[in-house]
């Protein structure tokens, strides 16, 4: 399923996935942003909502916590491979070197954008994405099997590091190890030590273990995704991984003493003092990889099945400008709140209604902008800095198929 636009060479199905996943990003971010007043007073349990819905939508340790961001991070990996697939397939050292520098330039832009955007939207993912791109540039020539081993290695390193830190300083304020201040609080993102601590371990989407999702996305893109058998195998593997992750949590909590409860955690952690740490342990990584892979392949498959429908065509266009949409989804609420036009005590149901309606408006506006202008302002800037993308292929296979570039990788 290609975009069908003159001069473009993209997989529209991946753009659809990007646009669809953004509804979860809007929802999980807005239920916090529009309820800050209540959360500060009494925590998440103070939010006005039915208890079941409050549990499901808990942005720190609920079943949906970080799942949408992890899927987009997996898409970062697929985008890296799609951009570099022609140079890698050609074996031309000069072309490979140029693609690596292109990824590094894009990564640097995302890092800088994220550091500044963090002032407006704490918890943003942009500076993490920048580091993912810079690191992944080194491994674009690796085979799928090597990337899978690397993903497992990152997950294992994360578990080992967490175990050492939790055993040394405890689970309440683990960021006090190396990256914390004397007051036991996270260091500022604006300091070198605070930045490294944030991106490596204790930020919202740290390299340990989030680089696992990037490597899994890269490994997936190296497969022949035109094969129905491959797609079914990936979806089945994803479902089994989710079940396995939660089974590990259930068994671990049944047999482990309370002080070792974090070993079986499926919670993300990494959000500062408000989060129950334990994040990054194998159960969380396995379950999150599974949900990301199953969702990515499933939505992509549906997008190709209904590629001529109006909703899919609109989503495909909006997915090409997700960088712009993401920044706008943070800037607009920030302006409304700082100007005093709205409060931050909407309750969960109204916050979800705002999130869904804002996502719909953003998708339509993004699709319209792409149709009229041809790109988004931030996607245009990304191209100017990194240079024009090569014409990539669907996967590293012998038969070229229209594919997409990760210009709007978020």
Buried (B, 14 or more C-beta within 10 A) or exposed (E): BBBEBEEBBBBBBBBBBBBBBBBBBBBBBBBBBBBEEBBEEEEBEEBBBEEEBBBEBBBBBBBBBBBBBBBBBBBBBBBBBBBBBBBBBEEEEEBBEBBBEBBBBBBBBBBEBBBEBBEBBBBBBBBBBBBBBBBBBEBBBBEBEBBBBBBBEBBBBBBEBBBEBBEEBEBEBBBBBBBBBEEEEBBEBEEEEBBBBBBBBBBBBBBBBBBBBBBBBBBBBBBBBEEEEBBEEBBEBBBEBBEBBBBBBEEBBEEEEEEBBBBBBBBBBBBBEEBBBBBBBBBBBBBBBBBBBBBBBBBBBBBBEEBEEEEBBBBBBBBBBBBBBBBBBBEEBBEEBEEEEEEBBBBBBBBBEBBBEBBEEBBEBBBEBBEEEBBBBBBBBBBEEBBEBBBBBBBBBEEBBBBBBBBBBB
